[in-house]
Amino acid sequence: MKNSLKNQLKATLSTDKLFTAAQHLIPQQRLSKTAGRFAASRHPLVKKAFMHTFAKAYGVTLDEYERKSLNAYESFNDFFTRELASDARPIDDSANGIVSPADGVISQLGHIEQGKLLQAKGRHYAVGQLLADSEDGKYFKDGSFATVYLAPSNYHRVHMPFDGKLVQTRYVPGSLFSVNNVTAAGVPDLFARNERLVCLFETEFGMASVVMVGAMIVAGIETVATGKIERSETIQRQNHDMALNKGDELGRFYLGSTAIVLLPKAAGVVWQEGLEHNLAVQMGQLLGIANTTQSV
């Protein structure tokens, strides 16, 4: 029995290493562009094949969504970014509450220690590298973070975890590694290497951020302020002046990925008990409480 378990473990580790190694060889950008073209197609046969195959493979049902028939969607992208029914996700209204920005699972959650976030067991990465700005990284030193992974079957719009005014978006070009647990454990600085969109907000407790991280076959990232981001080889910064309430839609992914919430030390966030790696959460669910007596 013990030998059998050991052999299974070795086989799993070997498969994980091969999966991670293969991603270094795959033409990530080209694959994502090709997938994006098919996903945007409105050809009846193409969109039907994509949607029905995907829904069956991932067990997607439309009970919670505004449009409850696959025939109601104009393309796979339209289906993938489908909107929830208006009453499907109540937004927690706890005073000073920080809510989940998306449906998914907790990848990691906690406090930023020595300027670094936990990526996976034994792996950390610098917040300044994630934000592509060392000064912003210093600001979030000793702050708090929550990383939510969106699986393919999840609702793929990202919402505000707090009230705030969007003041800047920062597109950062990068790789497109998968962002699942296997790759998070195997690729150093994964979230700080992948393509991402950094959203910066003014809030009652100082500057806060939501980082939307791209991934393998993700055909694009969009926000309510920018529209769909045009990929480039250089960092794109845009300034904004857009007030958004907790629970408002911030943006969406065209195929699955990860949203990372960053809060400053001044927020004094206390995370809810029981939140841990791989725990399923829903958009609008209470994740923590900010202590506004420490606000700036």
Buried (B, 14 or more C-beta within 10 A) or exposed (E): EEEEEEEEEEEEEEEBEEBBEEBEEBEBEEEBBEBBEBBBBEEEEBBBBBBEEBBEEEEBEBEBBEBEEBEEBEBBBBBBBBBBEEEBBEBBEEEBBBBBBBBBBBBBBBBBEEBBBBBBEEBBBBBBBBBBBEEBBEBBBEBBBBBBBBEBBBBBBBBBBBBBEBBBBBBBBBBBBBBBBBBBBBBEBBBBBBBBBBBBBBBBBBBBBBBBBBBBBBBBBBBBBBEBBEBEEEEBEEEBEBEBEBBBBBBBBBBBBBBBBBBBBBBBBEBBEEBEBEEEBBBBBBBBBBBBEBBE
